Amino acid sequence: MLLQFLAAAGVLAVLTMVPGPDMAVTTKQALTSGWQDGLRTVGGITAGLLVWGVLTVLGLAAVLAASATAYTVVKLAGAAYLAFLGVQALWHSRRGRSGAPAPGAPAPAGNPWRTGLVSNLFNPKIAVFYTGLLPTLAPSGLSPQTGMALLVLLHALLTFVWLSGYVMLLARARAFFERPAVRRAMDRVTGIVLIGFGIKVATTQP
């Protein structure tokens, strides 16, 4: 059972490190508002994974994955939200907005934790991932519900550690990213990537 769990951890670690909407949203928040808001965004994303995990254990995620109508509604909402974040980043670059706010300055509008949570909850591919792949990785020596719950917790932990480390890496290069030209370029790249992920989410099938 231990070997099965370690193998599952390896698979989840690889999947966690593959760039996707969560990383793009984290990048936008960290570069726009600073590393603190970047970590808050990671917290929201992690909370979203836990919500999906609870829905999976209860069997509700399988209903979403199997329902074409429900899947389409969630994926279009998620695609629209990612596109909105992308357009917002492009707008910031057009205005020449620089990186994190100066000390004492008002924080940018929006709640980074909520941004991470909403972007994650509106990604129906997680429901497909949890209901389709996780059961095949669950250790055979445990009940299906217990095995799934452990893997969801492991995936949430890996995601939190990976994205938090990524945010701190961006923070170490803060001086570079706060250069006006670099800031505008990163806003544009991040905006385009977010819009691209929005289109990808909108056009994918369960």
C-alpha positions in Angstrom: 0.0 0.0 0.0 2.9 2.4 0.8 4.4 1.8 -2.7 1.0 2.6 -4.3 0.7 5.8 -2.2 4.2 6.9 -3.2 3.5 6.1 -6.9 0.3 8.2 -6.6 2.2 11.0 -5.0 4.7 11.0 -7.9 1.9 11.2 -10.5 0.1 14.0 -8.6 3.4 15.9 -8.2 4.0 15.8 -11.9 0.5 16.9 -12.7 0.7 19.7 -10.1 3.8 21.2 -11.7 2.3 21.3 -15.2 1.5 25.0 -15.9 -2.3 25.7 -16.0 -4.9 28.2 -15.1 -4.0 28.1 -11.4 -0.4 29.1 -12.1 -1.5 31.8 -14.5 -3.9 33.3 -12.0 -1.2 33.1 -9.3 1.3 34.8 -11.5 -1.1 37.7 -12.3 -1.9 38.3 -8.6 1.7 38.0 -7.4 3.0 40.4 -10.0 0.2 42.8 -9.8 -0.3 43.0 -6.0 2.8 41.5 -4.4 3.8 38.2 -2.9 1.3 38.5 0.0 -1.6 38.5 -2.3 0.0 35.8 -4.4 0.0 33.6 -1.3 -3.6 34.5 -0.6 -4.5 33.5 -4.1 -2.7 30.1 -3.6 -4.8 29.7 -0.4 -8.0 30.3 -2.4 -6.9 27.8 -5.0 -6.1 25.2 -2.3 -9.5 25.8 -0.8 -11.1 25.2 -4.2 -9.3 21.9 -4.5 -10.6 20.9 -1.0 -14.2 21.8 -2.1 -13.8 19.7 -5.2 -12.4 16.9 -3.0 -15.4 17.0 -0.7 -17.8 16.9 -3.7 -15.8 14.0 -5.2 -16.0 11.9 -2.0 -19.8 12.7 -1.8 -20.2 11.6 -5.4 -21.4 15.1 -6.6 -18.4 15.7 -8.8 -19.2 12.6 -10.7 -22.7 14.0 -11.5 -21.1 17.1 -12.9 -18.6 15.1 -14.9 -21.4 13.0 -16.3 -23.8 15.8 -17.0 -23.1 17.6 -20.3 -25.3 20.5 -19.4 -23.8 21.0 -15.9 -20.3 20.6 -17.3 -20.9 23.1 -20.1 -22.3 25.7 -17.7 -19.4 25.5 -15.3 -16.8 25.4 -18.0 -18.2 28.5 -19.8 -18.4 30.4 -16.5 -14.8 29.4 -15.8 -13.7 30.4 -19.3 -15.4 33.8 -18.9 -13.8 34.4 -15.6 -10.3 33.5 -16.9 -10.9 35.7 -19.9 -12.0 38.6 -17.6 -8.7 38.2 -15.6 -6.8 38.2 -18.8 -8.4 41.3 -20.1 -7.8 43.0 -16.7 -4.1 42.2 -17.0 -3.9 43.6 -20.5 -5.7 46.7 -19.3 -3.2 47.2 -16.5 -0.3 46.9 -19.0 -2.0 49.5 -21.2 -2.2 51.9 -18.3 1.4 51.2 -17.5 0.7 50.0 -14.0 3.7 48.9 -12.1 4.1 45.9 -9.7 3.2 45.7 -6.1 1.7 48.8 -4.4 4.0 51.1 -2.5 4.0 51.0 1.3 1.0 52.8 2.6 -0.8 52.8 -0.8 -4.3 51.3 -1.0 -4.4 47.7 -2.1 -5.8 47.0 -5.6 -9.5 46.2 -5.8 -10.5 42.6 -5.5 -9.9 39.8 -3.1 -7.0 37.5 -4.1 -8.3 34.6 -2.0 -11.6 34.8 -3.7 -10.0 35.1 -7.1 -8.1 31.9 -6.5 -11.1 30.1 -5.1 -13.5 31.1 -7.9 -11.0 30.4 -10.7 -10.4 26.9 -9.3 -14.1 26.1 -8.7 -15.0 27.1 -12.2 -12.6 24.6 -13.7 -14.7 21.5 -14.4 -11.6 19.6 -15.6 -10.8 19.1 -11.9 -14.0 17.2 -11.4 -13.1 15.0 -14.3 -9.6 14.6 -13.0 -10.8 13.7 -9.5 -13.5 11.3 -10.6 -11.6 9.8 -13.5 -7.9 9.5 -12.4 -7.9 9.6 -8.6 -9.8 6.3 -8.2 -7.1 4.6 -10.3 -4.4 5.9 -8.0 -6.1 5.2 -4.6 -4.3 2.6 -2.5 -6.1 -0.8 -2.7 -5.7 -1.4 1.1 -8.1 1.4 2.0 -11.8 2.0 1.4 -12.5 4.0 -1.8 -13.7 7.1 0.2 -10.7 7.1 2.5 -8.2 6.6 -0.4 -9.8 9.4 -2.4 -9.8 11.7 0.6 -6.1 11.1 1.3 -5.2 11.7 -2.3 -7.2 14.9 -2.4 -5.5 16.2 0.7 -2.1 15.2 -0.8 -2.9 17.0 -4.1 -4.1 20.1 -2.2 -0.8 20.1 -0.1 1.4 19.6 -3.2 -0.4 22.4 -5.0 -0.1 24.8 -2.0 3.6 24.0 -1.6 4.4 24.3 -5.3 2.5 27.5 -6.0 3.7 29.1 -2.7 7.3 28.3 -3.7 6.6 29.8 -7.1 5.3 33.0 -5.6 8.4 33.3 -3.4 10.6 32.8 -6.4 8.8 35.7 -8.1 9.3 37.8 -4.9 13.0 37.2 -5.0 13.1 38.6 -8.5 10.9 41.5 -7.5 13.3 44.3 -8.6 13.5 42.8 -12.0 9.7 42.4 -12.4 9.1 45.9 -11.1 10.9 47.5 -14.0 8.2 49.3 -16.0 9.0 47.7 -19.4 9.3 44.2 -17.8 6.0 44.8 -15.8 4.1 45.8 -18.9 5.5 42.8 -20.8 4.6 40.4 -18.0 1.1 41.8 -17.8 0.6 41.3 -21.5 2.0 37.8 -21.5 0.0 36.8 -18.4 -3.2 38.4 -19.9 -2.8 36.5 -23.2 -2.1 33.3 -21.3 -5.2 33.7 -19.2 -7.3 34.4 -22.2 -5.8 31.4 -23.9 -6.6 29.1 -21.0 -10.1 30.6 -21.0 -10.5 29.6 -24.6 -9.0 26.1 -23.9 -11.4 25.6 -21.0 -14.4 26.7 -23.1 -13.5 24.3 -26.0 -12.5 21.2 -24.0 -14.8 18.2 -23.7 -15.3 16.1 -20.5 
